[in-house]
Amino acid sequence: MSGDRPSGIVVVDYGAGNLVSIRNALTLLGAAPTVATEPGQVRDAAVVLVPGVGASGPAMERLERAGLATAIRDAVGDGAWYVGICLGLQLLFDRSEEDGAEMLGLLAGEVVLIADAPRLPHIGWNQLDIVRPDPLLDGLADGAPAYFVHSYVARPADRSIVLAETEHGSRFPSVIAQGRIVGYQPHPERSGVDGLRLLRNLLTVTGILGAGATEAIAQPVLVPEVA
């Protein structure tokens, strides 16, 4: 983590989903997340976590209207980590074919409908197939289960950023990372022990927690209702 940035993690609240489950999971693991609704809170954060479900267009409209989109870009440009979950991952890219939305543009690529899907939306448990090892995946078995709720997926211009893939008709990126940008297509906070392991790794890699700071992944975690 950059020495000239604060040490906090903020969860961006832009009206695109229930924040309770991700806050509870981070707190269980020993972090102290705060909810950000103002641009200044985002610019001052060391780790900016963007959750969400729903469509890219309305989400970007809310982010732009609140000044949060610019604040996110500024924070990342100044050395903050960006962590996107579900819609938060998709917003990283240039545009979405769902509604033609122009998105954050932090990563090159687009968001497309899951090809050849047996049903949509893709809701429920599926597996994470590891493409390449990374500290973000430490302790996670190849094929570990994760919980998904989505119909669209990222198609990055640079395939080297893909850490794990999932198959639902076709294969799509389910965990991505490039520098200080991390994205999860599933919901780690709803994915039981393996999801908590993903989040603990994240908190360790970003410097929010020291290595081995918590054994909370051994504890049960509730799976809240889908937002």
C-alpha positions as CSV (number, residue, x, y, z in Angstrom):
1,M,0.0,0.0,0.0
2,S,1.3,3.5,-0.9
3,G,2.8,5.2,2.1
4,D,1.1,8.5,1.4
5,R,-2.4,7.2,1.4
6,P,-4.7,6.5,4.4
7,S,-5.3,2.9,5.6
8,G,-9.0,2.7,5.4
9,I,-11.4,0.7,3.2
10,V,-14.7,2.3,2.0
11,V,-17.7,0.6,0.5
12,V,-19.3,2.9,-2.0
13,D,-23.0,3.3,-1.6
14,Y,-24.6,4.4,-4.9
15,G,-28.0,2.7,-4.5
16,A,-27.1,-0.4,-6.4
17,G,-27.6,-3.2,-3.8
18,N,-27.6,-4.3,-0.2
19,L,-24.4,-3.3,1.5
20,V,-25.0,-5.2,4.7
21,S,-23.5,-8.6,3.7
22,I,-20.2,-7.2,2.4
23,R,-19.8,-4.9,5.5
24,N,-20.6,-7.9,7.8
25,A,-18.0,-10.1,6.0
26,L,-15.3,-7.5,6.1
27,T,-16.0,-6.8,9.8
28,L,-15.9,-10.5,10.6
29,L,-12.5,-10.7,9.1
30,G,-11.2,-7.8,11.3
31,A,-11.5,-4.9,8.9
32,A,-13.4,-1.7,9.8
33,P,-15.2,-0.7,6.6
34,T,-17.0,2.6,6.3
35,V,-19.8,3.4,3.8
36,A,-19.0,6.2,1.4
37,T,-21.7,8.4,-0.2
38,E,-19.6,11.5,-0.8
39,P,-16.8,12.0,-3.3
40,G,-14.4,13.2,-0.6
41,Q,-14.8,9.9,1.3
42,V,-13.8,8.0,-1.8
43,R,-10.8,10.2,-2.7
44,D,-9.4,9.8,0.9
45,A,-9.6,6.0,0.9
46,A,-6.8,3.5,0.5
47,V,-9.2,0.8,-0.7
48,V,-12.4,1.6,-2.6
49,L,-14.8,-1.3,-2.8
50,V,-17.7,-1.0,-5.3
51,P,-20.4,-3.6,-4.9
52,G,-23.7,-3.8,-6.8
53,V,-26.3,-5.7,-8.8
54,G,-28.4,-4.4,-11.7
55,A,-27.7,-2.7,-15.0
56,S,-24.6,-0.7,-15.9
57,G,-26.4,2.3,-17.3
58,P,-28.4,3.3,-14.3
59,A,-25.5,2.5,-12.0
60,M,-23.2,4.8,-13.9
61,E,-25.8,7.5,-14.0
62,R,-26.0,7.4,-10.2
63,L,-22.2,7.4,-9.8
64,E,-21.8,10.3,-12.2
65,R,-24.7,12.3,-10.6
66,A,-23.2,11.9,-7.1
67,G,-19.7,12.8,-8.3
68,L,-18.5,9.4,-7.3
69,A,-17.4,8.2,-10.7
70,T,-14.8,11.1,-10.9
71,A,-13.8,10.5,-7.3
72,I,-13.2,6.8,-8.0
73,R,-11.1,7.6,-11.1
74,D,-9.1,10.2,-9.1
75,A,-8.5,7.8,-6.1
76,V,-7.3,5.0,-8.4
77,G,-5.0,7.5,-10.2
78,D,-3.6,8.6,-6.9
79,G,-2.7,5.0,-5.9
80,A,-5.9,3.6,-4.2
81,W,-7.0,0.1,-4.7
82,Y,-10.2,-0.5,-6.5
83,V,-12.2,-3.7,-5.7
84,G,-15.3,-4.4,-7.7
85,I,-17.9,-7.1,-6.9
86,C,-20.4,-8.3,-9.5
87,L,-21.6,-5.1,-11.1
88,G,-18.7,-3.4,-9.5
89,L,-16.4,-5.6,-11.6
90,Q,-18.3,-4.8,-14.8
91,L,-18.1,-1.0,-14.2
92,L,-14.3,-1.2,-14.5
93,F,-14.5,-1.5,-18.3
94,D,-15.1,0.9,-21.2
95,R,-18.7,0.1,-22.1
96,S,-21.5,-2.4,-21.8
97,E,-23.6,-3.9,-24.6
98,E,-26.4,-4.2,-22.1
99,D,-27.5,-0.6,-22.5
100,G,-24.6,1.1,-24.4
101,A,-23.4,2.6,-21.1
102,E,-20.0,4.3,-21.0
103,M,-18.4,3.1,-17.8
104,L,-15.4,3.9,-15.6
105,G,-12.8,2.9,-18.2
106,L,-10.2,1.8,-15.7
107,L,-9.6,-1.4,-17.7
108,A,-9.8,-1.9,-21.5
109,G,-12.6,-4.1,-22.6
110,E,-16.4,-4.4,-22.7
111,V,-19.2,-6.1,-20.9
112,V,-21.3,-8.6,-22.9
113,L,-24.2,-11.1,-22.3
114,I,-23.1,-14.6,-21.3
115,A,-22.9,-16.5,-24.5
116,D,-24.7,-19.9,-24.9
117,A,-26.1,-19.7,-21.3
118,P,-28.5,-22.5,-20.5
119,R,-30.6,-19.9,-18.6
120,L,-30.3,-16.3,-17.6
121,P,-29.8,-14.7,-15.2
122,H,-27.0,-17.0,-13.9
123,I,-28.1,-17.4,-10.3
124,G,-26.6,-19.8,-7.7
125,W,-23.5,-21.8,-7.0
126,N,-20.8,-22.4,-9.6
127,Q,-17.1,-23.0,-9.5
128,L,-13.9,-20.9,-9.8
129,D,-11.4,-22.5,-12.2
130,I,-8.0,-21.0,-11.5
131,V,-6.2,-19.7,-14.6
132,R,-3.0,-18.5,-12.9
133,P,-1.8,-18.5,-9.3
134,D,-2.0,-15.2,-7.3
135,P,-1.8,-14.2,-3.7
136,L,-5.5,-13.2,-4.0
137,L,-6.3,-16.9,-4.5
138,D,-4.1,-18.3,-1.7
139,G,-5.6,-21.3,0.0
140,L,-8.4,-21.6,-2.6
141,A,-8.8,-25.0,-4.3
142,D,-9.2,-25.2,-8.1
143,G,-12.9,-25.5,-8.6
144,A,-13.9,-23.8,-5.3
145,P,-17.6,-22.9,-5.1
146,A,-18.8,-19.3,-5.3
147,Y,-22.2,-17.7,-5.5
148,F,-23.3,-15.7,-8.6
149,V,-26.1,-13.4,-9.6
150,H,-25.7,-11.9,-13.1
151,S,-26.4,-12.1,-16.8
152,Y,-23.5,-10.0,-18.2
153,V,-19.8,-10.6,-18.0
154,A,-16.5,-8.8,-18.7
155,R,-14.6,-9.4,-21.9
156,P,-11.2,-7.8,-21.1
157,A,-8.9,-6.7,-23.9
158,D,-6.0,-8.1,-22.0
159,R,-6.7,-11.8,-21.1
160,S,-3.6,-11.8,-18.8
161,I,-5.6,-10.0,-16.1
162,V,-7.9,-13.1,-15.6
163,L,-7.1,-15.1,-12.5
164,A,-10.1,-17.4,-12.5
165,E,-12.8,-18.4,-14.9
166,T,-16.3,-19.9,-14.6
167,E,-18.4,-21.8,-17.1
168,H,-22.1,-21.2,-17.7
169,G,-22.7,-22.2,-21.3
170,S,-19.5,-20.3,-22.2
171,R,-16.5,-19.5,-20.0
172,F,-16.1,-16.0,-18.6
173,P,-13.7,-14.2,-16.2
174,S,-14.8,-14.6,-12.6
175,V,-11.7,-13.1,-10.8
176,I,-9.5,-10.5,-12.4
177,A,-6.6,-8.4,-11.2
178,Q,-4.3,-5.8,-12.7
179,G,-2.0,-3.8,-10.4
180,R,-4.2,-2.3,-7.7
181,I,-7.5,-3.2,-9.5
182,V,-9.3,-6.3,-8.4
183,G,-12.7,-7.7,-9.5
184,Y,-14.9,-10.6,-8.5
185,Q,-17.9,-11.5,-10.7
186,P,-19.3,-13.7,-7.9
187,H,-20.2,-12.4,-4.4
188,P,-17.4,-13.5,-2.0
189,E,-19.5,-12.2,0.9
190,R,-22.2,-14.8,0.0
191,S,-19.8,-17.6,-0.9
192,G,-19.3,-19.2,2.5
193,V,-15.8,-20.2,3.8
194,D,-14.2,-19.9,0.4
195,G,-15.6,-16.5,-0.2
196,L,-14.3,-15.3,3.2
197,R,-10.9,-16.7,2.2
198,L,-11.0,-14.6,-0.9
199,L,-11.8,-11.5,1.1
200,R,-9.2,-12.3,3.7
201,N,-6.6,-12.6,1.0
202,L,-7.7,-9.3,-0.4
203,L,-7.4,-7.5,2.9
204,T,-3.9,-9.0,3.3
205,V,-2.7,-8.0,-0.2
206,T,-4.1,-4.5,0.1
207,G,-2.5,-4.0,3.5
208,I,-5.7,-3.5,5.4
209,L,-4.8,-6.6,7.6
210,G,-1.5,-8.1,8.3
211,A,-0.7,-11.7,7.1
212,G,-2.4,-14.2,9.4
213,A,-4.3,-11.5,11.3
214,T,-7.5,-13.5,11.6
215,E,-8.8,-17.0,11.6
216,A,-12.4,-15.8,11.0
217,I,-12.7,-18.0,7.9
218,A,-13.3,-21.0,10.2
219,Q,-16.5,-19.4,11.5
220,P,-19.9,-19.8,9.8
221,V,-21.2,-16.9,7.6
222,L,-24.7,-16.2,6.8
223,V,-25.8,-16.0,3.1
224,P,-28.2,-13.0,2.9
225,E,-31.0,-12.5,0.5
226,V,-30.1,-11.5,-3.1
227,A,-30.4,-7.8,-3.6
